[in-house]
Amino acid sequence: METKIAIKIGAVFCTVGGFVTSQLGGWDKSLHALVSLMAVDYILGLMLGMVGRSTKTANGRLSSSASAFGLYKKTAMLLCVYVACILDKVIGSDIIREGVILAFCTTEMISIIENLTALGIPIPEIFHKVLDILTNKRNKS
């Protein structure tokens, strides 16, 4: 009985996952990179909260509302990828989707570097220079 329920639950997750992935343009290297960077950034954010160094809360501790907001932001990013896929279908290309994914990968990398720095992980100077350049360009636009 328990295995039948587990199989049904697994089938539902596979169906939903397959549908979502297809709506995001398929599971390719770009989407894999974005989802992986999102996961790393989210986990690092949780770690910051656990050690009391989060910049998302007044006391620096883990917060369910801050955590939920992080998931909302990542969901919104994936919705932007979905919209980019629709636009690409209209014009018959894949350039909009790729551009959106690369832009969000850059945003996630910036956040990862910031989180690692906040955790006290020594980051090579070149990453700090890249972070400064990307942050300044993002603030100007």
TORKOL-4160 file (C-alpha; in steps of 0.2 Angstrom, whole numbers, padded with zeros to 4 digits, m for minus):
141
<pt num="1" X="0000" Y="0000" Z="0000"/>
<pt num="2" X="0014" Y="0012" Z="0005"/>
<pt num="3" X="0024" Y="0009" Z="m0011"/>
<pt num="4" X="0008" Y="0013" Z="m0022"/>
<pt num="5" X="0006" Y="0029" Z="m0013"/>
<pt num="6" X="0025" Y="0033" Z="m0016"/>
<pt num="7" X="0024" Y="0028" Z="m0034"/>
<pt num="8" X="0009" Y="0040" Z="m0036"/>
<pt num="9" X="0017" Y="0054" Z="m0027"/>
<pt num="10" X="0033" Y="0051" Z="m0038"/>
<pt num="11" X="0023" Y="0051" Z="m0054"/>
<pt num="12" X="0014" Y="0068" Z="m0049"/>
<pt num="13" X="0031" Y="0076" Z="m0045"/>
<pt num="14" X="0039" Y="0069" Z="m0062"/>
<pt num="15" X="0024" Y="0076" Z="m0072"/>
<pt num="16" X="0024" Y="0093" Z="m0064"/>
<pt num="17" X="0043" Y="0094" Z="m0065"/>
<pt num="18" X="0042" Y="0089" Z="m0084"/>
<pt num="19" X="0028" Y="0102" Z="m0087"/>
<pt num="20" X="0037" Y="0116" Z="m0079"/>
<pt num="21" X="0054" Y="0112" Z="m0087"/>
<pt num="22" X="0046" Y="0111" Z="m0104"/>
<pt num="23" X="0038" Y="0128" Z="m0101"/>
<pt num="24" X="0055" Y="0135" Z="m0096"/>
<pt num="25" X="0062" Y="0130" Z="m0113"/>
<pt num="26" X="0069" Y="0113" Z="m0108"/>
<pt num="27" X="0082" Y="0107" Z="m0097"/>
<pt num="28" X="0098" Y="0113" Z="m0105"/>
<pt num="29" X="0115" Y="0119" Z="m0099"/>
<pt num="30" X="0108" Y="0136" Z="m0096"/>
<pt num="31" X="0093" Y="0132" Z="m0086"/>
<pt num="32" X="0104" Y="0119" Z="m0076"/>
<pt num="33" X="0116" Y="0133" Z="m0072"/>
<pt num="34" X="0103" Y="0145" Z="m0067"/>
<pt num="35" X="0094" Y="0132" Z="m0056"/>
<pt num="36" X="0110" Y="0126" Z="m0048"/>
<pt num="37" X="0116" Y="0144" Z="m0044"/>
<pt num="38" X="0099" Y="0148" Z="m0036"/>
<pt num="39" X="0100" Y="0133" Z="m0025"/>
<pt num="40" X="0118" Y="0137" Z="m0020"/>
<pt num="41" X="0113" Y="0155" Z="m0016"/>
<pt num="42" X="0098" Y="0150" Z="m0006"/>
<pt num="43" X="0108" Y="0137" Z="0004"/>
<pt num="44" X="0121" Y="0150" Z="0008"/>
<pt num="45" X="0107" Y="0162" Z="0013"/>
<pt num="46" X="0101" Y="0149" Z="0025"/>
<pt num="47" X="0118" Y="0146" Z="0032"/>
<pt num="48" X="0120" Y="0165" Z="0035"/>
<pt num="49" X="0104" Y="0165" Z="0045"/>
<pt num="50" X="0110" Y="0150" Z="0055"/>
<pt num="51" X="0126" Y="0159" Z="0060"/>
<pt num="52" X="0117" Y="0175" Z="0063"/>
<pt num="53" X="0125" Y="0185" Z="0049"/>
<pt num="54" X="0110" Y="0188" Z="0038"/>
<pt num="55" X="0108" Y="0205" Z="0031"/>
<pt num="56" X="0089" Y="0201" Z="0028"/>
<pt num="57" X="0084" Y="0202" Z="0046"/>
<pt num="58" X="0087" Y="0215" Z="0060"/>
<pt num="59" X="0095" Y="0202" Z="0071"/>
<pt num="60" X="0104" Y="0193" Z="0057"/>
<pt num="61" X="0096" Y="0176" Z="0062"/>
<pt num="62" X="0086" Y="0164" Z="0051"/>
<pt num="63" X="0068" Y="0170" Z="0047"/>
<pt num="64" X="0054" Y="0161" Z="0039"/>
<pt num="65" X="0048" Y="0177" Z="0031"/>
<pt num="66" X="0065" Y="0181" Z="0024"/>
<pt num="67" X="0067" Y="0163" Z="0018"/>
<pt num="68" X="0050" Y="0163" Z="0009"/>
<pt num="69" X="0054" Y="0180" Z="0001"/>
<pt num="70" X="0070" Y="0173" Z="m0006"/>
<pt num="71" X="0060" Y="0158" Z="m0014"/>
<pt num="72" X="0047" Y="0171" Z="m0020"/>
<pt num="73" X="0061" Y="0181" Z="m0029"/>
<pt num="74" X="0068" Y="0165" Z="m0037"/>
<pt num="75" X="0051" Y="0160" Z="m0043"/>
<pt num="76" X="0049" Y="0177" Z="m0050"/>
<pt num="77" X="0065" Y="0174" Z="m0060"/>
<pt num="78" X="0059" Y="0158" Z="m0067"/>
<pt num="79" X="0043" Y="0167" Z="m0072"/>
<pt num="80" X="0054" Y="0179" Z="m0082"/>
<pt num="81" X="0062" Y="0164" Z="m0090"/>
<pt num="82" X="0045" Y="0158" Z="m0095"/>
<pt num="83" X="0040" Y="0175" Z="m0102"/>
<pt num="84" X="0056" Y="0175" Z="m0112"/>
<pt num="85" X="0052" Y="0158" Z="m0119"/>
<pt num="86" X="0035" Y="0165" Z="m0125"/>
<pt num="87" X="0043" Y="0180" Z="m0133"/>
<pt num="88" X="0056" Y="0168" Z="m0141"/>
<pt num="89" X="0042" Y="0158" Z="m0149"/>
<pt num="90" X="0034" Y="0173" Z="m0156"/>
<pt num="91" X="0050" Y="0179" Z="m0165"/>
<pt num="92" X="0057" Y="0161" Z="m0168"/>
<pt num="93" X="0073" Y="0162" Z="m0159"/>
<pt num="94" X="0080" Y="0157" Z="m0142"/>
<pt num="95" X="0091" Y="0173" Z="m0139"/>
<pt num="96" X="0079" Y="0181" Z="m0127"/>
<pt num="97" X="0078" Y="0166" Z="m0115"/>
<pt num="98" X="0097" Y="0164" Z="m0116"/>
<pt num="99" X="0099" Y="0183" Z="m0112"/>
<pt num="100" X="0087" Y="0182" Z="m0097"/>
<pt num="101" X="0095" Y="0166" Z="m0090"/>
<pt num="102" X="0113" Y="0174" Z="m0092"/>
<pt num="103" X="0107" Y="0190" Z="m0083"/>
<pt num="104" X="0100" Y="0180" Z="m0069"/>
<pt num="105" X="0115" Y="0169" Z="m0068"/>
<pt num="106" X="0125" Y="0185" Z="m0065"/>
<pt num="107" X="0114" Y="0191" Z="m0052"/>
<pt num="108" X="0115" Y="0174" Z="m0043"/>
<pt num="109" X="0134" Y="0174" Z="m0044"/>
<pt num="110" X="0135" Y="0192" Z="m0036"/>
<pt num="111" X="0124" Y="0186" Z="m0022"/>
<pt num="112" X="0134" Y="0170" Z="m0020"/>
<pt num="113" X="0150" Y="0180" Z="m0018"/>
<pt num="114" X="0142" Y="0192" Z="m0006"/>
<pt num="115" X="0136" Y="0177" Z="0004"/>
<pt num="116" X="0153" Y="0169" Z="0004"/>
<pt num="117" X="0161" Y="0185" Z="0010"/>
<pt num="118" X="0148" Y="0187" Z="0024"/>
<pt num="119" X="0152" Y="0170" Z="0030"/>
<pt num="120" X="0170" Y="0174" Z="0031"/>
<pt num="121" X="0176" Y="0164" Z="0016"/>
<pt num="122" X="0191" Y="0172" Z="0008"/>
<pt num="123" X="0187" Y="0176" Z="m0010"/>
<pt num="124" X="0201" Y="0179" Z="m0022"/>
<pt num="125" X="0203" Y="0198" Z="m0026"/>
<pt num="126" X="0198" Y="0195" Z="m0045"/>
<pt num="127" X="0180" Y="0190" Z="m0039"/>
<pt num="128" X="0179" Y="0206" Z="m0029"/>
<pt num="129" X="0184" Y="0217" Z="m0044"/>
<pt num="130" X="0171" Y="0208" Z="m0055"/>
<pt num="131" X="0158" Y="0210" Z="m0041"/>
<pt num="132" X="0162" Y="0229" Z="m0040"/>
<pt num="133" X="0160" Y="0230" Z="m0059"/>
<pt num="134" X="0144" Y="0220" Z="m0060"/>
<pt num="135" X="0136" Y="0229" Z="m0045"/>
<pt num="136" X="0141" Y="0246" Z="m0053"/>
<pt num="137" X="0134" Y="0242" Z="m0070"/>
<pt num="138" X="0118" Y="0235" Z="m0062"/>
<pt num="139" X="0116" Y="0251" Z="m0051"/>
<pt num="140" X="0118" Y="0262" Z="m0066"/>
<pt num="141" X="0104" Y="0254" Z="m0076"/>
